[in-house]
Amino acid sequence: MVQERTRKIVITGVLSAISIFLGITRLGFIPWVTGASLTIMQVPVIIGTVLEGPIVGFAIGLIFGVFSLIQAAVAPTGPTDIWFTNPLLSILPRMFIGPIAWLIYSSLKKWRIPALLAAGIGGSLTNTILVLSMIGVLGFLPWELLPAIAFANGLPEAVASAVLVVAVVSVWQQIEKDDDQGGSKV
């Protein structure tokens, strides 16, 4: 039990650090044809969720959100970053990425690859839909613009998230399988 708890804490810390690293270096943002960047900042949250469950995903999502708020306040990169100084926009939506991705993954996990793909897509779309919905609720943009943004950025982000989640989790699970069998085959 102690070993399992320690593992969850370590994975939460490592994936949170990766999320922060992606934000600080801007590697978590991919330039896109719409002029806005695609984000993969949600991927560590989804990976943590799949590997360790919804509480770990919630914690990594919370840290991602807090970092997003701090980044927007301290080192904004565009005019809309000021919006993310509001915790209802920067933190609250990110706390749901993990639990939603976990519900999707756990309901499909007997089919490993489809479950990972669905968790990647679902976790990413959770981020997109909740952030855009909060932008609408707070009146930062008209509701009529939000579906176009979701389509132009949210769908490509979901695809990228799905591919990255499958790749990383598959490698991770293979490494664990090799360790369980007494060492690497390399």
GULUM-210156 format. One record per atom (N, C-alpha, C): x, y, z; residue in three letters. Coordinates in nm, 4 decimals, m for minus. Atoms other than C-alpha are relative to their C-alpha. Layout:
! residues N
        u        v        w  aa
        X        Y        Z ala
...
This chain:
! residues 186
        u        v        w  aa
   0.0819  m0.1193   0.0000 met
   0.0000   0.0000   0.0000 met
   0.0864   0.1258   0.0000 met
  m0.0895  m0.1154  m0.0056 val
   0.2808   0.2448   0.0876 val
   0.0713   0.0162  m0.1331 val
  m0.0691  m0.0048   0.1288 gln
   0.4635   0.1537  m0.2328 gln
  m0.0927   0.0556  m0.1090 gln
   0.0969  m0.0482   0.0983 glu
   0.1471   0.2164  m0.4375 glu
  m0.0237   0.1508   0.0171 glu
   0.0209  m0.1420  m0.0265 arg
   0.0900   0.5547  m0.2706 arg
   0.1218   0.0808  m0.0443 arg
  m0.1236  m0.0663   0.0415 thr
   0.4547   0.6498  m0.3273 thr
   0.0065   0.0104  m0.1513 thr
   0.0001   0.0005   0.1465 arg
   0.4242   0.5532  m0.6952 arg
  m0.0946   0.1089  m0.0531 arg
   0.0968  m0.1013   0.0435 lys
   0.1139   0.7736  m0.7342 lys
   0.0554   0.1413   0.0213 lys
  m0.0581  m0.1318  m0.0286 ile
   0.2911   1.0694  m0.5714 ile
   0.1114   0.0317  m0.0986 ile
  m0.1112  m0.0211   0.0929 val
   0.5990   1.0244  m0.7896 val
  m0.0520   0.0276  m0.1411 val
   0.0545  m0.0211   0.1348 ile
   0.3973   0.9939  m1.1117 ile
  m0.0710   0.1350  m0.0082 ile
   0.0636  m0.1318  m0.0021 thr
   0.1902   1.2985  m1.0129 thr
   0.1048   0.1098  m0.0121 thr
  m0.1059  m0.1011   0.0037 gly
   0.5076   1.4978  m0.9528 gly
   0.0708   0.0070  m0.1340 gly
  m0.0725   0.0032   0.1277 val
   0.6863   1.3864  m1.2682 val
  m0.0867   0.0554  m0.1131 val
   0.0861  m0.0473   0.1087 leu
   0.3893   1.4437  m1.4987 leu
  m0.0398   0.1460   0.0179 leu
   0.0240  m0.1426  m0.0238 ser
   0.3127   1.7777  m1.3334 ser
   0.1208   0.0817  m0.0447 ser
  m0.1228  m0.0691   0.0423 ala
   0.6755   1.8786  m1.3901 ala
   0.0095   0.0040  m0.1530 ala
  m0.0009   0.0013   0.1464 ile
   0.6472   1.7734  m1.7547 ile
  m0.0991   0.1027  m0.0537 ile
   0.0998  m0.0981   0.0422 ser
   0.3309   1.9813  m1.7905 ser
   0.0529   0.1422   0.0163 ser
  m0.0574  m0.1327  m0.0243 ile
   0.5048   2.2839  m1.6378 ile
   0.1133   0.0273  m0.0994 ile
  m0.1089  m0.0141   0.0979 phe
   0.8113   2.2259  m1.8587 phe
  m0.0556   0.0322  m0.1387 phe
   0.0621  m0.0264   0.1302 leu
   0.5883   2.2140  m2.1680 leu
  m0.0511   0.1435  m0.0087 leu
   0.0503  m0.1369  m0.0017 gly
   0.4349   2.5464  m2.0631 gly
   0.1105   0.1037  m0.0003 gly
  m0.1094  m0.0968  m0.0097 ile
   0.7556   2.7267  m1.9697 ile
   0.0770   0.0099  m0.1309 ile
  m0.0790   0.0016   0.1236 thr
   0.9408   2.6218  m2.2851 thr
  m0.0854   0.0281  m0.1230 thr
   0.0966  m0.0170   0.1095 arg
   0.6265   2.6678  m2.4998 arg
  m0.0018  m0.1198  m0.0941 arg
   0.0053   0.1224   0.0800 leu
   0.6857   2.3140  m2.6346 leu
  m0.1389  m0.0638   0.0037 leu
   0.1357   0.0524  m0.0118 gly
   0.3300   2.2387  m2.5230 gly
  m0.0984   0.0671  m0.0932 gly
   0.0855  m0.0730   0.0932 phe
   0.1961   2.4689  m2.7927 phe
   0.0539  m0.0167  m0.1412 phe
  m0.0402   0.0280   0.1368 ile
   0.2074   2.3730  m3.1587 ile
  m0.0648   0.1053  m0.0907 ile
   0.0595  m0.0981   0.0917 pro
   0.1643   2.6522  m3.4173 pro
  m0.0982  m0.0696  m0.0949 pro
   0.1065   0.0617   0.0790 trp
  m0.1514   2.5865  m3.6192 trp
  m0.0498   0.0981  m0.1049 trp
   0.0445  m0.0805   0.1138 val
  m0.3072   2.7141  m3.9406 val
  m0.1014   0.1075   0.0369 val
   0.1017  m0.0987  m0.0405 thr
  m0.5782   2.9052  m3.7522 thr
   0.0625   0.1270   0.0564 thr
  m0.0661  m0.1136  m0.0636 gly
  m0.3200   3.1421  m3.6070 gly
   0.0139  m0.0196   0.1498 gly
  m0.0109   0.0367  m0.1419 ala
  m0.3833   3.0065  m3.2569 ala
   0.0788  m0.1307   0.0076 ala
  m0.0773   0.1230  m0.0161 ser
  m0.1627   2.7300  m3.1223 ser
  m0.0870  m0.1128   0.0537 ser
   0.0606   0.1193  m0.0595 leu
  m0.2758   2.3770  m3.0507 leu
   0.0763  m0.0270   0.1292 leu
  m0.0686   0.0332  m0.1243 thr
  m0.2014   2.2751  m2.6939 thr
   0.0010  m0.1512   0.0216 thr
  m0.0081   0.1395  m0.0448 ile
  m0.0814   1.9375  m2.5735 ile
   0.0249  m0.0035   0.1511 ile
  m0.0216  m0.0104  m0.1443 met
  m0.0631   2.0564  m2.2128 met
  m0.0870  m0.0977   0.0787 met
   0.0899   0.0923  m0.0679 gln
  m0.3510   1.8226  m2.1242 gln
   0.0495  m0.1448  m0.0042 gln
  m0.0454   0.1382   0.0179 val
  m0.1599   1.5098  m2.2317 val
   0.0576  m0.0598   0.1289 val
  m0.0473   0.0596  m0.1260 pro
   0.0334   1.4594  m1.9019 pro
  m0.1136  m0.0316   0.0978 pro
   0.1153   0.0258  m0.0870 val
  m0.3000   1.4839  m1.7175 val
  m0.0656  m0.1323  m0.0389 val
   0.0673   0.1210   0.0491 ile
  m0.4539   1.2117  m1.9344 ile
   0.0870  m0.1225   0.0240 ile
  m0.0917   0.1126  m0.0223 ile
  m0.1459   0.9883  m1.9124 ile
   0.0002  m0.0384   0.1485 ile
   0.0025   0.0280  m0.1440 gly
  m0.1388   1.0200  m1.5324 gly
  m0.1280  m0.0678   0.0422 gly
   0.1303   0.0597  m0.0298 thr
  m0.5066   0.9342  m1.5186 thr
  m0.0047  m0.1460  m0.0409 thr
   0.0041   0.1373   0.0512 val
  m0.4713   0.6236  m1.7322 val
   0.0916  m0.0908   0.0819 val
  m0.0956   0.0823  m0.0738 leu
  m0.1677   0.5013  m1.5406 leu
  m0.0380  m0.0191   0.1465 leu
   0.0170   0.0040  m0.1454 glu
  m0.2786   0.5829  m1.1852 glu
  m0.1386   0.0350   0.0518 glu
   0.1358  m0.0235  m0.0449 gly
  m0.6463   0.6775  m1.1748 gly
  m0.0414   0.1456   0.0058 gly
   0.0583  m0.1344   0.0094 pro
  m0.8735   0.9788  m1.1445 pro
   0.0539   0.1002   0.1018 pro
  m0.0512  m0.0946  m0.1000 ile
  m0.7241   1.1289  m0.8262 ile
   0.1338   0.0573  m0.0464 ile
  m0.1268  m0.0474   0.0553 val
  m0.3795   1.1482  m0.9846 val
  m0.0285   0.0952  m0.1163 val
   0.0372  m0.0878   0.1111 gly
  m0.5386   1.2948  m1.2991 gly
  m0.0538   0.1336   0.0485 gly
   0.0536  m0.1232  m0.0597 phe
  m0.7281   1.5477  m1.0874 phe
   0.1140   0.0883   0.0505 phe
  m0.1118  m0.0760  m0.0577 ala
  m0.4056   1.6504  m0.9087 ala
   0.0859   0.0626  m0.1092 ala
  m0.0814  m0.0539   0.1093 ile
  m0.2071   1.6906  m1.2312 ile
  m0.0782   0.1100  m0.0725 ile
   0.0835  m0.1029   0.0615 gly
  m0.4988   1.8842  m1.3840 gly
  m0.0024   0.1273   0.0838 gly
  m0.0027  m0.1155  m0.0901 leu
  m0.5062   2.1117  m1.0792 leu
   0.1321   0.0754  m0.0140 leu
  m0.1317  m0.0636   0.0140 ile
  m0.1323   2.1773  m1.1093 ile
   0.0125   0.0659  m0.1368 ile
   0.0016  m0.0599   0.1340 phe
  m0.1703   2.2380  m1.4843 phe
  m0.0783   0.1310   0.0029 phe
   0.0816  m0.1199  m0.0080 gly
  m0.4456   2.4892  m1.4087 gly
   0.0660   0.1122   0.0775 gly
  m0.0689  m0.1013  m0.0806 val
  m0.2523   2.6693  m1.1362 val
   0.1172   0.0581  m0.0797 val
  m0.1103  m0.0487   0.0823 phe
   0.0503   2.6888  m1.3663 phe
  m0.0523   0.0915  m0.1104 phe
   0.0601  m0.0814   0.1053 ser
  m0.1733   2.8251  m1.6434 ser
  m0.0344   0.1399   0.0527 ser
   0.0334  m0.1285  m0.0626 leu
  m0.2973   3.0994  m1.4089 leu
   0.1259   0.0825   0.0244 leu
  m0.1249  m0.0706  m0.0307 ile
   0.0541   3.1898  m1.2964 ile
   0.0669   0.0481  m0.1288 ile
  m0.0619  m0.0351   0.1283 gln
   0.1892   3.1854  m1.6531 gln
  m0.0715   0.1196  m0.0637 gln
   0.0773  m0.1101   0.0584 ala
  m0.0926   3.4139  m1.7699 ala
   0.0262   0.1315   0.0729 ala
  m0.0225  m0.1211  m0.0782 ala
  m0.0234   3.6588  m1.4877 ala
   0.1432   0.0519  m0.0116 ala
  m0.1407  m0.0386  m0.0066 val
   0.3563   3.6582  m1.4971 val
   0.0646   0.0159  m0.1381 val
  m0.0662  m0.0009   0.1311 ala
   0.4517   3.5877  m1.8594 ala
  m0.1006  m0.0193  m0.1134 ala
   0.0993   0.0154   0.1068 pro
   0.1570   3.6444  m2.0929 pro
   0.0669   0.0065  m0.1377 pro
  m0.0567   0.0022   0.1349 thr
   0.2265   3.5740  m2.4597 thr
  m0.0950   0.0593  m0.1034 thr
   0.0962  m0.0572   0.0938 gly
  m0.0856   3.7232  m2.6150 gly
  m0.1087   0.0757   0.0743 gly
   0.1018  m0.0841  m0.0641 pro
  m0.3786   3.9547  m2.5500 pro
  m0.1072  m0.0773   0.0763 pro
   0.1040   0.0764  m0.0699 thr
  m0.6161   3.6776  m2.4403 thr
   0.0522  m0.0684   0.1264 thr
  m0.0546   0.0650  m0.1203 asp
  m0.3780   3.5468  m2.1734 asp
  m0.0547   0.0606   0.1280 asp
   0.0549  m0.0658  m0.1191 ile
  m0.5219   3.8007  m1.9265 ile
  m0.1262  m0.0713   0.0476 ile
   0.1206   0.0744  m0.0373 trp
  m0.8437   3.5966  m1.9333 trp
   0.0340  m0.1134   0.0965 trp
  m0.0377   0.1179  m0.0778 phe
  m0.6555   3.3031  m1.7794 phe
   0.0524   0.0336   0.1388 phe
  m0.0294  m0.0356  m0.1389 thr
  m0.5760   3.5003  m1.4651 thr
  m0.1226  m0.0234   0.0881 thr
   0.1223   0.0363  m0.0734 asn
  m0.9319   3.4089  m1.3662 asn
   0.0034  m0.1511   0.0255 asn
  m0.0080   0.1438  m0.0297 pro
  m0.9195   3.0709  m1.1836 pro
  m0.1184  m0.0809  m0.0534 pro
   0.1134   0.0725   0.0579 leu
  m1.2653   2.9834  m1.3176 leu
   0.0317  m0.0463  m0.1425 leu
  m0.0388   0.0354   0.1360 leu
  m1.1040   2.9716  m1.6617 leu
   0.1282  m0.0822  m0.0035 leu
  m0.1295   0.0667   0.0057 ser
  m0.7497   2.8583  m1.5897 ser
   0.0064  m0.1290   0.0814 ser
  m0.0136   0.1149  m0.0900 ile
  m0.7991   2.6082  m1.3061 ile
  m0.1196  m0.0950  m0.0076 ile
   0.1189   0.0852  m0.0112 leu
  m1.1567   2.4801  m1.2835 leu
  m0.0161  m0.1005  m0.1150 leu
   0.0186   0.0986   0.1081 pro
  m1.1850   2.3228  m1.6327 pro
   0.1064  m0.1108  m0.0002 pro
  m0.1114   0.0965   0.0054 arg
  m0.8451   2.1487  m1.5996 arg
  m0.0152  m0.1093   0.1058 arg
   0.0200   0.0993  m0.1062 met
  m0.9552   1.9685  m1.2813 met
  m0.0917  m0.1144  m0.0460 met
   0.0918   0.1032   0.0494 phe
  m1.2113   1.7706  m1.4847 phe
   0.0606  m0.0885  m0.1079 phe
  m0.0614   0.0783   0.1072 ile
  m0.9738   1.6415  m1.7554 ile
   0.0237  m0.1433   0.0460 ile
  m0.0342   0.1332  m0.0497 gly
  m0.8495   1.3492  m1.5463 gly
  m0.1211  m0.0865   0.0319 gly
   0.1162   0.0837  m0.0322 pro
  m1.1798   1.2277  m1.4002 pro
  m0.0816  m0.0417  m0.1228 pro
   0.0756   0.0367   0.1204 ile
  m1.3543   1.2390  m1.7406 ile
   0.0788  m0.1019  m0.0832 ile
  m0.0835   0.0953   0.0750 ala
  m1.0625   1.0660  m1.9163 ala
  m0.0013  m0.1372   0.0684 ala
   0.0019   0.1265  m0.0722 trp
  m1.0647   0.8014  m1.6415 trp
  m0.1322  m0.0743  m0.0219 trp
   0.1302   0.0645   0.0251 leu
  m1.4390   0.7350  m1.6838 leu
  m0.0030  m0.0657  m0.1380 leu
  m0.0031   0.0534   0.1365 ile
  m1.3873   0.6866  m2.0564 ile
   0.0927  m0.1207  m0.0066 ile
  m0.0976   0.1088   0.0051 tyr
  m1.0747   0.4725  m2.0174 tyr
  m0.0485  m0.1229   0.0760 tyr
   0.0402   0.1148  m0.0822 ser
  m1.2123   0.2542  m1.7383 ser
  m0.1195  m0.0735  m0.0599 ser
   0.1146   0.0680   0.0608 ser
  m1.5324   0.1840  m1.9318 ser
   0.0386  m0.0784  m0.1254 ser
  m0.0425   0.0666   0.1239 leu
  m1.3355   0.0663  m2.2378 leu
   0.1288  m0.0807   0.0144 leu
  m0.1360   0.0513  m0.0134 lys
  m1.0140  m0.0752  m2.0891 lys
   0.0216  m0.1455  m0.0418 lys
  m0.0218   0.1365   0.0505 lys
  m1.0784  m0.4334  m2.2009 lys
   0.0480   0.0013  m0.1450 lys
  m0.0557  m0.0210   0.1345 trp
  m0.9934  m0.2961  m2.5479 trp
   0.1063   0.1075   0.0139 trp
  m0.1066  m0.0906  m0.0435 arg
  m0.6573  m0.1390  m2.4660 arg
   0.0218   0.1205  m0.0916 arg
  m0.0304  m0.1120   0.0904 ile
  m0.5771   0.0729  m2.7732 ile
  m0.1221   0.0897  m0.0206 ile
   0.1162  m0.0895   0.0105 pro
  m0.9338   0.1966  m2.8345 pro
  m0.0276   0.0774   0.1298 pro
   0.0206  m0.0690  m0.1284 ala
  m0.9578   0.2802  m2.4624 ala
   0.0972   0.1168   0.0155 ala
  m0.0989  m0.1075  m0.0082 leu
  m0.6360   0.4832  m2.4773 leu
  m0.0330   0.1128  m0.0973 leu
   0.0397  m0.1011   0.0987 leu
  m0.7471   0.6610  m2.7951 leu
  m0.1187   0.0823   0.0514 leu
   0.1202  m0.0675  m0.0488 ala
  m1.0869   0.7416  m2.6440 ala
   0.0312   0.0891   0.1201 ala
  m0.0382  m0.0819  m0.1160 ala
  m0.9310   0.8653  m2.3185 ala
   0.0750   0.1252  m0.0452 ala
  m0.0726  m0.1154   0.0536 gly
  m0.6949   1.0909  m2.5152 gly
  m0.0936   0.1010  m0.0630 gly
   0.0964  m0.0886   0.0650 ile
  m0.9769   1.2322  m2.7238 ile
  m0.0934   0.0630   0.1040 ile
   0.0956  m0.0488  m0.0996 gly
  m1.2205   1.2613  m2.4322 gly
   0.0609   0.0987   0.0975 gly
  m0.0665  m0.0925  m0.0922 gly
  m0.9711   1.4244  m2.1954 gly
   0.0296   0.1332  m0.0668 gly
  m0.0308  m0.1227   0.0733 ser
  m0.8644   1.6734  m2.4588 ser
  m0.1262   0.0815  m0.0277 ser
   0.1251  m0.0720   0.0270 leu
  m1.2216   1.7592  m2.5579 leu
  m0.0624   0.0559   0.1276 leu
   0.0461  m0.0536  m0.1285 thr
  m1.3083   1.8015  m2.1895 thr
   0.0655   0.1356   0.0244 thr
  m0.0719  m0.1264  m0.0161 asn
  m1.0400   2.0697  m2.1694 asn
  m0.0558   0.1058  m0.0957 asn
   0.0479  m0.0954   0.1006 thr
  m1.1559   2.2366  m2.4920 thr
  m0.1406   0.0498   0.0314 thr
   0.1405  m0.0361  m0.0209 ile
  m1.5275   2.2301  m2.4157 ile
  m0.0179   0.0824   0.1277 ile
   0.0171  m0.0736  m0.1251 leu
  m1.4964   2.3453  m2.0547 leu
   0.0667   0.1372  m0.0038 leu
  m0.0661  m0.1308   0.0099 val
  m1.2457   2.6225  m2.1295 val
  m0.0827   0.0930  m0.0886 val
   0.0797  m0.0848   0.0884 leu
  m1.4506   2.7526  m2.4225 leu
  m0.1345   0.0362   0.0623 leu
   0.1263  m0.0303  m0.0671 ser
  m1.7720   2.7253  m2.2225 ser
   0.0184   0.1094   0.1056 ser
  m0.0263  m0.1020  m0.1011 met
  m1.6185   2.9284  m1.9427 met
   0.0296   0.1349  m0.0654 met
  m0.0221  m0.1250   0.0744 ile
  m1.4995   3.1868  m2.1977 ile
  m0.1347   0.0611  m0.0372 ile
   0.1345  m0.0486   0.0311 gly
  m1.8632   3.2128  m2.3064 gly
  m0.0732   0.0504   0.1228 gly
   0.0684  m0.0394  m0.1240 val
  m2.0000   3.2256  m1.9508 val
   0.0538   0.1337   0.0516 val
  m0.0619  m0.1228  m0.0494 leu
  m1.7537   3.4999  m1.8571 leu
  m0.0150   0.1166  m0.0982 leu
   0.0259  m0.1057   0.0978 gly
  m1.8471   3.6932  m2.1720 gly
   0.1231   0.0509  m0.0727 gly
  m0.1219  m0.0428   0.0685 phe
  m1.4944   3.7081  m2.3149 phe
  m0.0153  m0.0047  m0.1523 phe
   0.0297   0.0113   0.1435 leu
  m1.6166   3.5967  m2.6589 leu
  m0.1475  m0.0333  m0.0159 leu
   0.1397   0.0377   0.0238 pro
  m1.9626   3.5644  m2.8119 pro
  m0.0134  m0.1516  m0.0191 pro
   0.0250   0.1441   0.0102 trp
  m2.1091   3.2153  m2.7900 trp
   0.0051  m0.0484  m0.1445 trp
   0.0056   0.0410   0.1405 glu
  m2.1497   3.2109  m3.1695 glu
   0.1374  m0.0354  m0.0561 glu
  m0.1361   0.0284   0.0487 leu
  m1.7697   3.2039  m3.2191 leu
   0.0578  m0.1301   0.0547 leu
  m0.0630   0.1116  m0.0714 leu
  m1.6993   2.9173  m2.9821 leu
  m0.0031  m0.1327  m0.0758 leu
  m0.0041   0.1262   0.0754 pro
  m1.8074   2.6222  m3.2023 pro
   0.1087  m0.0031  m0.1079 pro
  m0.1042  m0.0049   0.1029 ala
  m1.5714   2.7361  m3.4791 ala
   0.1385  m0.0217   0.0619 ala
  m0.1277   0.0181  m0.0696 ile
  m1.2828   2.7544  m3.2309 ile
   0.0149  m0.1461   0.0435 ile
  m0.0037   0.1405  m0.0425 ala
  m1.3717   2.4108  m3.0925 ala
   0.0327  m0.0907  m0.1179 ala
  m0.0240   0.0817   0.1185 phe
  m1.3744   2.2667  m3.4420 phe
   0.1423   0.0196  m0.0528 phe
  m0.1301  m0.0308   0.0602 ala
  m1.0593   2.4427  m3.5691 ala
   0.1178  m0.0411   0.0874 ala
  m0.1108   0.0337  m0.0895 asn
  m0.8434   2.3840  m3.2619 asn
  m0.0267  m0.1242   0.0842 asn
   0.0306   0.1103  m0.0914 gly
  m1.0227   2.1354  m3.0373 gly
   0.0134  m0.1378  m0.0628 gly
  m0.0090   0.1323   0.0642 leu
  m1.0479   1.8503  m3.2860 leu
   0.1444  m0.0407  m0.0309 leu
  m0.1407   0.0387   0.0191 pro
  m0.6805   1.8600  m3.3940 pro
   0.0729  m0.0279   0.1318 pro
  m0.0604   0.0267  m0.1311 glu
  m0.5787   1.8821  m3.0265 glu
  m0.0392  m0.1376   0.0509 glu
   0.0479   0.1310  m0.0452 ala
  m0.7908   1.5762  m2.9515 ala
   0.0724  m0.1133  m0.0731 ala
  m0.0720   0.1017   0.0780 val
  m0.6256   1.3788  m3.2321 val
   0.1445  m0.0104   0.0492 val
  m0.1383   0.0006  m0.0493 ala
  m0.2772   1.4823  m3.1171 ala
   0.0077  m0.0644   0.1385 ala
   0.0025   0.0586  m0.1344 ser
  m0.3659   1.3916  m2.7574 ser
  m0.0157  m0.1509  m0.0064 ser
   0.0241   0.1445   0.0116 ala
  m0.4962   1.0501  m2.8592 ala
   0.1261  m0.0725  m0.0444 ala
  m0.1222   0.0639   0.0511 val
  m0.1807   0.9661  m3.0559 val
   0.1084  m0.0018   0.1072 val
  m0.1029  m0.0066  m0.1038 leu
   0.0506   1.0843  m2.7768 leu
  m0.0315  m0.0903   0.1186 leu
   0.0387   0.0861  m0.1126 val
  m0.1452   0.9023  m2.5038 val
   0.0260  m0.1464  m0.0350 val
  m0.0230   0.1397   0.0410 val
  m0.1369   0.5735  m2.6977 val
   0.1494  m0.0298  m0.0025 val
  m0.1441   0.0241   0.0120 ala
   0.2352   0.6089  m2.7710 ala
   0.0671  m0.0084   0.1367 ala
  m0.0692  m0.0056  m0.1294 val
   0.3483   0.7050  m2.4202 val
  m0.0457  m0.1121   0.0926 val
   0.0506   0.1029  m0.0917 val
   0.1217   0.4703  m2.2245 val
   0.0409  m0.1398  m0.0491 val
  m0.0411   0.1312   0.0525 ser
   0.2021   0.1753  m2.4551 ser
   0.1458  m0.0289   0.0327 ser
  m0.1418   0.0174  m0.0342 val
   0.5757   0.2278  m2.4067 val
   0.0149  m0.0220   0.1498 val
  m0.0074   0.0120  m0.1461 trp
   0.5299   0.2750  m2.0310 trp
  m0.0433  m0.1397   0.0448 trp
   0.0507   0.1314  m0.0401 gln
   0.3236  m0.0438  m1.9990 gln
   0.0928  m0.1121  m0.0468 gln
  m0.0960   0.1013   0.0461 gln
   0.5778  m0.2391  m2.2055 gln
   0.1217  m0.0036   0.0914 gln
  m0.1130  m0.0061  m0.0925 ile
   0.8593  m0.1201  m1.9789 ile
  m0.0374  m0.0684   0.1313 ile
   0.0439   0.0643  m0.1238 glu
   0.6577  m0.2247  m1.6712 glu
  m0.0111  m0.1509  m0.0175 glu
   0.0132   0.1435   0.0282 lys
   0.5831  m0.5621  m1.8313 lys
   0.1374  m0.0658  m0.0028 lys
  m0.1358   0.0532   0.0037 asp
   0.9534  m0.6156  m1.9029 asp
   0.0606  m0.0072   0.1399 asp
  m0.0510   0.0002  m0.1364 asp
   1.0406  m0.5188  m1.5444 asp
  m0.0619  m0.1123   0.0823 asp
   0.0685   0.1082  m0.0718 asp
   0.7823  m0.7636  m1.4099 asp
   0.0536  m0.1365  m0.0389 asp
  m0.0525   0.1273   0.0477 gln
   0.9433  m1.0378  m1.6168 gln
   0.1497  m0.0140   0.0261 gln
  m0.1380   0.0150  m0.0413 gly
   1.2863  m0.9777  m1.4683 gly
   0.1010   0.0762  m0.0829 gly
  m0.0976  m0.0828   0.0725 gly
   1.4452  m0.7180  m1.6922 gly
  m0.0391   0.0253  m0.1425 gly
   0.0259  m0.0421   0.1378 ser
   1.4525  m0.5633  m2.0319 ser
   0.0513  m0.1048  m0.0977 ser
  m0.0425   0.0924   0.1062 lys
   1.4821  m0.7626  m2.3501 lys
   0.1061   0.0628  m0.0883 lys
  m0.0949  m0.0710   0.0837 val
   1.7176  m0.5025  m2.4944 val
   0.1406  m0.0422   0.0325 val
